[in-house]
Amino acid sequence: MAESTEEQELPAYPIRAYQLIPDPNQPDVVALAIETDQGHSLFLATRAILEDLGKDLLERAAKMPLKPGKT
């Protein structure tokens, strides 16, 4: 992945929903659809990317405080 030497501020939108959409014509990729108040975005991911993303999300979630009443 190419990195830019200039910092770029990107807008952040809360995720309202997501969906994983398999493609029967491309069994080695899956589409990750993310819905925000600003609309939908669609990303294609391989198994390796999904595994890394899942691991990273679980690690990040474990570092976050629990909401009151959740165990």
N, C-alpha and C positions, 0 to 999 in steps of 0.2 A: 504494500500500500504506500503510495507516495505521500509524503508529509509536506505541508506548506510551511515556509519560514515565517509567514505572517499569521498572527492570531486572528481568528474569525469568530465573532460572537454569533451563535445560532439561536433561533427562537426555540423555546421548550414548551411543549403542549402536553397536558396530562393524557395518558392513554385511557380511553373509555372502554375499549374492547380489542381483542385480537383473535385471529383465526389462523390455523395452519391448514393450507390447502395443497393436497398432493396433486401432482400432475401425472396422469397415467401414461403420458407420452414421454416423460422424463422421470423415471423412478429414482434417479440419483439426486434430485432436487425437490425442495418443497417451497411453496410460497408462504411467506409470513405477512399477513395483512394486519395492519395496525390502524385502528380508528381513533381519531381525536376530534375535538370540536372544530378543527380546521379542515377536516376531511380524512380521507384514507390514504395510506401509503402501502406499497407492496414491495417486498424484498424477496429475492430468491436466495435460498441457503442450501448448502450441502450438508451431509450428515456431520462432517467434522465441525462445521460452523455451528450447527444446532447443539452438538455436544459441548463445545466450548462456551456457547452462550448460556446454555442451561447451567453449567458448572459455575460460571461467573455470576449469574443471577442468584443462584442458591447461596453462594458465598456472601454476596452483597446483602441479601435478605437476612442472613444470620447475624449480620452486624447491626441491623436496624432494631430500634426498640419496638417491643410488642405494643399493640394498642391496648388500652385498658379493657379488661374483660376477656382478652384472648389468651389462650394458653398453647 
